[in-house]
Each structure stands twice: as structure tokens, then as C-alpha cells.
Amino acid sequence: MPHSDPLFPTPAQTAHLIRTRRTIHLFKPEPPPLDVLKKGLALARWAPNHRLTEPWRFYLLGEETRAAIAHLNADLVTEARGEAAGRSKRERWLSIPGWLVVTAQRSDDPYRDSEDYAATCCAVHNLQLYLWSHGIGTKWTTGPVTQEPRFFELLAIDSEVERLVSLLWYGYPAEVPQTERKPLEEVLVVCP
């Protein structure tokens, strides 16, 4: 039975938020307010997590660190695809207004490690939905630069202690892509 508590969004509001959120590739230059991001991060921490391990760690990147990562990535792209591609990638990355890195604490227990990674993914999605409710778009990436030891060095992250979950870019969308999903019948298996 549907609830009527005014503290909860309606099912239609929740469905709309989930259905309209998109990965944003192009951002407007103005950065969103820091207090909105912080409120989103505070809410992200309410993601389900086995044994309340709260494995997530959030790294808000300043201009200097963002530039260092953009240059590192441009170097990688230049090596793989040439100078023009590297230069283009650097310019694009330097234009992204907000950068956040999300990691999960590692565990020696493979089951807990998997659970903590999944919980951190849920936290990132909580953040994405909250930001989207404020008109702020995101792009969750784990591209090649995030696998580089130099990436972890720039952030002073010990990759033996924490694993990368997301380099999350955020900002006001310059455009919102439209996408479709497969029909539910193609992905739902009903077991007897």
C-alpha cells in the first residue's frame, strides 16, 4: 500500500529521478555549490553496507590535483593516439568543473572486499541521484588513468589499502543525452 507521509517522495517522483538521470559528457563551466556536494556526500553514506563497515572514502579534488590528473591522462592518450588526441583530451578534462574520487577500503576477506566494493558503488549512486535532484549531472569513470600507479601517487592513496571505485565528474549539464533500456522481459528471469 502506498504511503502518504509527506517526508517521502511519491513513487512517481522517485521513478522520475531514477529514469531521467543520465551520464553527462559535457558540462557547463560554472561549478556547483560545494554545500550541495557535501549534503550529497552525507547522504551517500547511508548506502547499505554489510556489517556497517562504511568502506567508502571520498577525495574532493582541487584545481592543482585535477590539472595533474588531466596532464597525466593526456600523456597516456598522446602515447596511444598521438599529440592532437592528447591535447584535445587535456583541454576537455581541464574544462570539467567538479572532480571527486571514491575508493573502498580493501579487506583480506574476499567476501567482505566484494561486499564493501558493492556498498561503495551504492554510495556513489546515492550521490548521483541526489546531485541529479539539484540539476547537477555526473559521469562515473574508471578509465585507464585511474589504473595508473601515478594516479594513486597524486592523491596519496595506498592502492594496497584502498581500491578505486570511481573518478566522478560533476557539474551542470551542457546537454543531457537520451537513452533507452531493454524491455524488462529481456532481463527478468522468474524462477519457480
Backbone as JSON, one array per atom type, in Angstrom:
{
  "sequence": "MPHSDPLFPTPAQTAHLIRTRRTIHLFKPEPPPLDVLKKGLALARWAPNHRLTEPWRFYLLGEETRAAIAHLNADLVTEARGEAAGRSKRERWLSIPGWLVVTAQRSDDPYRDSEDYAATCCAVHNLQLYLWSHGIGTKWTTGPVTQEPRFFELLAIDSEVERLVSLLWYGYPAEVPQTERKPLEEVLVVCP",
  "N": [[0.84, -1.18, 0.0], [0.62, 2.2, -0.89], [2.41, 4.85, 0.72], [1.58, 7.81, 2.61], [3.07, 9.69, 3.78], [4.41, 12.88, 4.14], [7.14, 13.22, 4.25], [8.35, 11.51, 2.55], [9.27, 11.05, -0.88], [6.99, 10.82, -3.62], [6.11, 7.71, -5.23], [6.11, 8.21, -8.0], [7.74, 10.49, -8.21], [10.18, 9.45, -7.31], [10.61, 7.46, -9.24], [10.82, 9.08, -11.5], [13.19, 10.53, -10.99], [15.11, 8.46, -10.98], [14.76, 7.41, -13.56], [15.36, 9.57, -15.25], [17.97, 10.35, -14.76], [21.17, 10.71, -16.14], [24.31, 9.81, -17.67], [26.58, 12.35, -17.91], [28.36, 13.97, -20.37], [29.25, 16.4, -21.28], [29.84, 19.42, -19.69], [28.65, 22.51, -18.27], [30.65, 25.43, -17.6], [30.54, 26.59, -14.95], [31.06, 25.81, -11.55], [29.16, 23.64, -9.4], [27.49, 24.45, -6.25], [29.45, 23.96, -3.34], [28.28, 23.2, -0.94], [26.03, 21.73, -1.7], [27.19, 19.47, -2.83], [28.46, 18.45, -0.53], [26.23, 17.88, 1.11], [25.14, 15.89, -0.46], [27.18, 13.96, -0.28], [27.04, 13.37, 2.43], [24.58, 12.1, 2.47], [25.1, 10.0, 0.74], [26.51, 8.24, 2.29], [24.63, 6.71, 3.54], [24.17, 4.42, 2.22], [23.41, 0.93, 1.8], [25.41, -1.27, 3.71], [27.27, -4.09, 4.42], [27.56, -5.3, 7.67], [27.94, -2.74, 8.57], [30.35, -1.49, 7.73], [31.13, 0.83, 6.45], [32.85, 1.47, 4.11], [33.65, 3.4, 2.26], [35.58, 6.09, 0.9], [36.04, 9.48, 0.28], [37.44, 11.73, -1.99], [37.83, 14.96, -2.58], [38.75, 16.81, -5.25], [41.03, 19.4, -5.78], [41.96, 22.26, -7.81], [44.7, 22.05, -8.55], [45.31, 19.29, -8.28], [43.43, 18.18, -10.02], [44.34, 19.25, -12.44], [46.84, 18.01, -12.6], [46.09, 15.33, -12.91], [44.66, 15.51, -15.31], [46.74, 16.21, -17.04], [48.38, 13.95, -16.77], [46.66, 12.0, -17.84], [46.43, 13.02, -20.43], [49.03, 12.63, -21.32], [49.08, 9.83, -21.42], [47.14, 9.37, -23.39], [48.34, 10.68, -25.53], [50.59, 9.02, -25.94], [49.27, 6.73, -26.83], [47.57, 7.56, -28.96], [48.51, 9.82, -30.22], [49.71, 13.28, -30.51], [47.74, 15.31, -31.06], [45.35, 14.12, -30.2], [45.93, 13.78, -27.49], [46.25, 16.46, -26.66], [43.66, 17.45, -27.15], [42.18, 15.87, -25.37], [43.27, 16.72, -22.91], [42.45, 19.44, -22.84], [39.67, 19.11, -22.77], [39.32, 17.69, -20.34], [40.35, 19.53, -18.51], [38.35, 21.37, -18.53], [36.27, 20.38, -17.04], [34.14, 20.94, -14.35], [33.86, 19.84, -11.68], [35.41, 17.43, -9.59], [35.63, 14.27, -8.12], [37.0, 11.65, -6.29], [36.31, 8.33, -5.51], [36.84, 5.77, -3.25], [37.13, 2.38, -2.0], [37.68, 0.81, 1.07], [40.01, -1.8, 1.3], [39.79, -5.34, 1.94], [41.12, -8.25, 3.5], [39.54, -10.43, 3.48], [37.9, -12.02, 0.97], [35.1, -12.09, 0.49], [34.1, -9.99, 2.1], [35.52, -7.91, 0.91], [34.38, -7.82, -1.62], [31.71, -7.24, -0.89], [32.09, -4.72, 0.29], [33.02, -3.21, -1.86], [30.74, -3.27, -3.49], [28.94, -1.94, -1.81], [30.08, 0.58, -1.76], [29.74, 1.3, -4.41], [26.97, 1.58, -4.36], [26.82, 3.81, -2.68], [27.97, 5.76, -4.34], [26.02, 5.86, -6.31], [23.83, 6.76, -4.81], [24.76, 9.36, -4.3], [24.88, 10.34, -6.94], [22.14, 10.38, -7.63], [21.14, 12.21, -5.75], [22.55, 14.55, -6.45], [21.57, 14.84, -9.04], [18.94, 15.49, -8.5], [19.24, 18.11, -7.93], [19.8, 19.19, -10.33], [22.35, 18.7, -11.14], [24.69, 17.06, -13.01], [26.51, 13.95, -13.55], [29.46, 12.02, -14.28], [30.58, 8.83, -14.15], [33.61, 7.38, -14.07], [36.15, 4.98, -14.83], [38.46, 4.95, -16.24], [41.57, 4.29, -18.11], [43.55, 5.99, -16.9], [42.95, 5.92, -14.22], [43.92, 3.56, -13.38], [46.54, 3.75, -13.23], [49.59, 3.73, -11.42], [50.69, 6.26, -10.87], [48.47, 7.9, -10.69], [47.35, 7.2, -8.23], [49.47, 8.0, -6.62], [49.41, 10.79, -6.97], [47.19, 11.39, -5.46], [47.89, 10.54, -3.01], [47.08, 7.99, -2.18], [47.09, 4.77, -0.91], [47.2, 2.05, -2.8], [47.13, -0.53, -1.96], [45.63, -0.5, 0.27], [43.27, 0.84, -0.31], [40.82, 0.6, -2.89], [40.1, 1.84, -6.12], [36.92, 3.08, -6.89], [35.48, 4.97, -8.28], [36.16, 7.67, -10.45], [34.61, 10.51, -10.29], [33.04, 12.84, -12.18], [31.45, 15.99, -11.98], [28.86, 18.42, -12.51], [26.94, 21.15, -13.92], [24.84, 20.09, -16.52], [25.73, 20.51, -19.94], [24.45, 19.37, -21.97], [21.92, 16.85, -22.09], [21.98, 13.53, -22.6], [19.79, 11.27, -24.35], [18.54, 8.09, -23.68], [17.7, 4.61, -24.04], [16.35, 1.64, -22.52], [16.6, -1.95, -22.41], [13.65, -4.0, -22.85], [11.98, -5.04, -19.88], [11.31, -7.74, -19.85], [13.37, -8.94, -21.23], [15.47, -9.13, -19.47], [14.64, -10.15, -17.1], [14.3, -12.99, -15.13], [12.09, -15.31, -14.05], [11.99, -17.42, -11.45], [10.8, -20.66, -10.64]],
  "CA": [[0.0, 0.0, 0.0], [1.43, 3.42, -0.94], [2.42, 5.66, 1.93], [1.16, 9.2, 2.38], [3.92, 10.52, 4.64], [5.0, 13.94, 3.32], [8.6, 13.18, 4.29], [8.83, 10.63, 1.48], [8.83, 11.41, -2.22], [5.99, 9.89, -4.15], [6.72, 6.74, -6.14], [6.31, 8.84, -9.31], [8.92, 11.36, -8.1], [11.36, 8.59, -7.23], [10.79, 6.84, -10.56], [11.27, 10.12, -12.43], [14.59, 10.81, -10.68], [15.91, 7.31, -11.43], [14.63, 7.24, -15.01], [15.91, 10.69, -16.03], [19.4, 10.56, -14.51], [21.99, 10.28, -17.27], [25.73, 10.11, -17.65], [26.8, 13.63, -18.59], [29.67, 14.03, -21.01], [29.62, 17.81, -21.47], [29.4, 20.23, -18.57], [28.81, 23.96, -18.29], [31.88, 25.72, -16.85], [30.4, 27.01, -13.56], [30.99, 24.69, -10.6], [28.01, 23.63, -8.49], [27.83, 24.85, -4.88], [30.1, 22.94, -2.53], [27.38, 22.7, 0.11], [25.17, 20.71, -2.29], [28.01, 18.26, -2.91], [28.66, 17.92, 0.83], [24.97, 17.26, 1.53], [25.04, 14.64, -1.21], [28.12, 13.0, 0.3], [26.49, 12.95, 3.73], [23.52, 11.15, 2.17], [25.7, 8.83, 0.09], [26.98, 7.33, 3.35], [23.52, 5.89, 4.02], [24.05, 3.24, 1.36], [23.5, -0.32, 2.56], [26.75, -1.85, 3.76], [27.32, -5.27, 5.27], [28.2, -5.11, 8.98], [28.18, -1.31, 8.75], [31.79, -1.23, 7.58], [31.32, 2.16, 5.87], [34.16, 1.34, 3.48], [33.9, 4.45, 1.28], [36.41, 7.26, 1.16], [35.78, 10.48, -0.75], [38.53, 12.67, -2.21], [37.41, 16.11, -3.36], [39.97, 17.25, -5.9], [41.21, 20.81, -6.07], [42.41, 22.61, -9.15], [46.05, 21.55, -8.8], [45.26, 17.83, -8.46], [42.69, 17.93, -11.26], [45.23, 19.56, -13.56], [47.88, 16.97, -12.66], [45.47, 14.13, -13.47], [44.36, 15.8, -16.72], [48.01, 16.14, -17.77], [48.78, 12.54, -16.79], [45.81, 11.32, -18.82], [46.8, 13.5, -21.77], [50.28, 11.93, -21.68], [48.72, 8.45, -21.78], [46.44, 9.43, -24.67], [49.34, 11.04, -26.54], [51.35, 7.81, -26.22], [48.44, 5.76, -27.54], [46.87, 8.04, -30.16], [49.16, 10.98, -30.84], [49.74, 14.59, -29.85], [46.47, 16.03, -31.2], [44.36, 13.47, -29.32], [46.32, 14.1, -26.12], [45.95, 17.87, -26.42], [42.2, 17.56, -27.09], [41.74, 15.26, -24.11], [43.69, 17.61, -21.82], [41.57, 20.61, -22.84], [38.34, 18.68, -22.33], [39.36, 17.35, -18.92], [40.56, 20.75, -17.72], [37.1, 22.15, -18.52], [35.28, 19.74, -16.17], [34.14, 21.78, -13.16], [33.93, 19.17, -10.38], [36.06, 16.12, -9.6], [35.6, 13.54, -6.86], [37.45, 10.27, -6.38], [35.7, 7.5, -4.47], [37.52, 4.5, -3.07], [36.62, 1.47, -0.98], [38.71, 0.16, 1.87], [40.22, -3.2, 0.93], [39.74, -6.33, 3.02], [41.77, -9.53, 3.2], [38.45, -11.39, 3.3], [37.36, -11.76, -0.38], [33.67, -11.83, 0.56], [33.92, -8.64, 2.61], [36.05, -7.0, -0.09], [33.34, -7.71, -2.64], [30.58, -6.53, -0.27], [32.45, -3.31, 0.5], [33.05, -2.57, -3.18], [29.34, -3.1, -3.9], [28.34, -0.9, -0.96], [30.62, 1.87, -2.21], [29.02, 1.6, -5.66], [25.65, 2.09, -3.95], [27.03, 5.16, -2.17], [28.17, 6.64, -5.5], [24.72, 6.05, -6.96], [23.06, 7.67, -3.95], [25.26, 10.71, -4.57], [24.46, 10.74, -8.28], [20.71, 10.7, -7.61], [20.95, 13.45, -5.0], [23.02, 15.66, -7.28], [20.63, 14.99, -10.17], [17.75, 16.18, -7.99], [19.61, 19.53, -7.92], [20.16, 19.58, -11.69], [23.79, 18.5, -11.31], [24.95, 15.78, -13.66], [27.74, 13.26, -13.2], [30.0, 10.96, -15.12], [31.34, 7.86, -13.37], [34.6, 6.79, -14.96], [37.25, 4.18, -14.3], [39.31, 4.82, -17.41], [42.95, 3.85, -17.92], [44.35, 6.82, -15.99], [42.65, 5.55, -12.83], [44.62, 2.31, -13.08], [47.95, 4.12, -13.21], [50.17, 3.99, -10.09], [50.9, 7.71, -10.69], [47.19, 8.47, -10.29], [47.26, 7.0, -6.79], [50.51, 8.83, -6.01], [48.93, 12.17, -6.96], [46.18, 11.53, -4.41], [48.45, 9.95, -1.78], [46.26, 6.83, -1.83], [47.8, 3.49, -0.93], [46.33, 1.13, -3.54], [47.06, -1.8, -1.21], [44.67, -0.27, 1.35], [42.02, 1.3, -0.91], [40.67, 0.36, -4.33], [39.32, 2.86, -6.78], [35.57, 2.74, -7.33], [35.02, 5.94, -9.27], [36.51, 9.07, -10.64], [33.27, 11.04, -10.59], [32.98, 14.24, -12.59], [30.12, 16.53, -11.75], [28.63, 19.81, -12.89], [25.67, 21.37, -14.61], [24.94, 19.54, -17.87], [25.6, 21.33, -21.14], [23.41, 18.63, -22.71], [21.52, 15.61, -21.43], [21.7, 12.51, -23.61], [18.59, 10.45, -24.22], [18.85, 6.68, -23.9], [16.63, 3.64, -23.83], [16.75, 0.39, -21.87], [15.94, -3.15, -22.93], [12.42, -4.32, -22.14], [12.19, -5.82, -18.65], [11.19, -9.17, -20.17], [14.65, -9.45, -21.75], [16.47, -9.26, -18.41], [14.0, -10.73, -15.91], [14.07, -14.42, -15.1], [11.22, -15.67, -12.92], [12.29, -18.8, -11.08], [9.66, -21.29, -9.96]],
  "C": [[0.89, 1.25, 0.0], [1.33, 4.21, 0.36], [1.96, 7.07, 1.59], [1.96, 10.16, 3.27], [4.58, 11.59, 3.78], [6.52, 13.97, 3.36], [9.19, 12.35, 3.16], [8.41, 11.18, 0.13], [7.78, 10.41, -2.69], [6.73, 8.85, -5.01], [6.99, 7.35, -7.52], [7.54, 9.75, -9.29], [10.2, 10.53, -8.07], [11.65, 7.96, -8.58], [11.33, 7.86, -11.56], [12.76, 10.41, -12.23], [15.49, 9.7, -11.22], [15.91, 7.24, -12.96], [15.3, 8.36, -15.8], [17.39, 10.92, -15.8], [20.21, 9.96, -15.66], [23.46, 10.53, -16.98], [25.94, 11.35, -18.5], [28.23, 13.67, -19.11], [30.17, 15.46, -21.18], [28.99, 18.64, -20.36], [29.52, 21.72, -18.87], [30.0, 24.3, -17.38], [31.69, 26.05, -15.37], [30.27, 25.81, -12.62], [29.73, 24.78, -9.74], [28.44, 24.05, -7.08], [28.41, 23.67, -4.08], [29.16, 22.37, -1.47], [26.42, 21.64, -0.43], [25.93, 19.39, -2.4], [28.17, 17.63, -1.52], [27.38, 17.28, 1.38], [24.78, 15.93, 0.82], [25.96, 13.57, -0.65], [27.63, 12.49, 1.64], [25.39, 11.91, 3.51], [24.06, 9.87, 1.54], [26.09, 7.78, 1.12], [25.87, 6.45, 3.93], [23.26, 4.69, 3.12], [24.11, 1.99, 2.22], [24.93, -0.84, 2.54], [26.8, -2.92, 4.84], [28.13, -4.99, 6.53], [28.59, -3.66, 9.26], [29.67, -0.96, 8.71], [32.09, 0.19, 7.09], [32.68, 2.26, 5.17], [34.56, 2.5, 2.57], [34.81, 5.54, 1.83], [36.21, 8.19, -0.02], [36.94, 11.47, -0.8], [38.04, 13.78, -3.13], [38.66, 16.77, -3.93], [39.96, 18.75, -6.19], [41.82, 21.01, -7.44], [43.78, 22.01, -9.49], [46.05, 20.04, -9.08], [44.51, 17.47, -9.74], [43.59, 18.16, -12.47], [46.3, 18.48, -13.72], [47.32, 15.69, -13.28], [45.15, 14.34, -14.96], [45.63, 15.71, -17.56], [48.52, 14.69, -17.86], [47.96, 11.78, -17.83], [46.17, 11.74, -20.24], [48.1, 12.83, -22.23], [49.98, 10.5, -22.13], [48.05, 8.42, -23.15], [47.42, 9.77, -25.79], [50.16, 9.82, -26.93], [50.57, 6.83, -27.09], [47.92, 6.26, -28.88], [47.45, 9.3, -30.78], [48.92, 12.29, -30.11], [48.39, 15.31, -29.91], [45.4, 15.44, -30.28], [44.66, 13.79, -27.86], [45.97, 15.53, -25.76], [44.43, 18.08, -26.27], [41.65, 17.01, -25.77], [42.08, 16.15, -22.93], [42.74, 18.81, -21.71], [40.18, 20.24, -22.32], [38.32, 18.42, -20.84], [39.54, 18.59, -18.05], [39.3, 21.6, -17.63], [36.04, 21.57, -17.58], [35.3, 20.43, -14.81], [34.31, 21.07, -11.81], [34.49, 17.77, -10.5], [36.01, 15.53, -8.19], [36.11, 12.13, -7.13], [36.84, 9.51, -5.22], [36.44, 6.17, -4.45], [36.79, 3.67, -2.04], [37.81, 0.89, -0.24], [38.81, -1.29, 1.43], [40.11, -4.09, 2.18], [40.47, -7.58, 2.57], [40.75, -10.63, 2.97], [37.8, -11.11, 1.94], [35.86, -11.44, -0.37], [33.42, -10.4, 1.03], [34.42, -7.62, 1.59], [35.01, -6.75, -1.18], [32.13, -6.93, -2.11], [30.88, -5.04, -0.13], [32.54, -2.55, -0.81], [31.61, -2.28, -3.64], [28.67, -1.99, -3.09], [28.81, 0.48, -1.41], [29.99, 2.27, -3.54], [27.63, 2.16, -5.34], [25.76, 3.52, -3.43], [27.2, 6.16, -3.32], [26.82, 6.9, -6.18], [23.81, 6.93, -6.12], [23.46, 9.12, -4.23], [24.79, 11.19, -5.93], [22.98, 11.15, -8.3], [20.45, 12.01, -6.87], [21.38, 14.65, -5.84], [22.06, 15.92, -8.44], [19.37, 15.72, -9.73], [17.98, 17.69, -7.88], [20.02, 20.02, -9.31], [21.64, 19.45, -11.98], [24.01, 17.11, -11.89], [26.3, 15.22, -13.26], [28.19, 12.33, -14.32], [30.9, 10.11, -14.24], [32.32, 7.22, -14.33], [35.63, 6.0, -14.18], [38.23, 3.91, -15.44], [40.75, 4.49, -17.07], [43.77, 4.68, -16.93], [44.13, 6.41, -14.53], [43.3, 4.23, -12.43], [46.13, 2.53, -12.97], [48.46, 4.3, -11.78], [50.37, 5.48, -9.82], [49.62, 8.42, -10.28], [47.06, 8.37, -8.77], [48.29, 7.84, -6.05], [50.06, 10.29, -5.92], [47.94, 12.43, -5.83], [46.66, 11.02, -3.06], [47.55, 8.83, -1.25], [47.12, 5.59, -1.94], [46.87, 2.47, -1.58], [46.28, -0.26, -2.92], [45.99, -1.71, -0.13], [43.29, 0.1, 0.8], [42.01, 0.96, -2.39], [39.77, 1.43, -4.92], [37.95, 2.31, -7.17], [35.15, 3.69, -8.44], [35.86, 7.2, -9.26], [35.19, 9.67, -11.12], [33.4, 12.52, -10.94], [31.57, 14.73, -12.35], [30.06, 18.01, -12.14], [27.27, 19.94, -13.55], [25.8, 20.89, -16.05], [24.84, 20.61, -18.96], [24.58, 20.69, -22.08], [23.15, 17.33, -21.96], [21.18, 14.59, -22.49], [20.4, 11.77, -23.32], [18.98, 9.0, -24.51], [17.61, 5.84, -23.65], [17.21, 2.44, -23.08], [16.01, -0.76, -22.53], [14.61, -3.34, -22.2], [12.72, -5.22, -20.93], [12.17, -7.31, -18.94], [12.49, -9.76, -20.68], [15.68, -9.69, -20.66], [15.92, -9.88, -17.13], [13.8, -12.23, -16.09], [13.24, -14.71, -13.85], [11.46, -17.15, -12.63], [11.13, -19.42, -10.32], [9.99, -21.6, -8.5]]
}
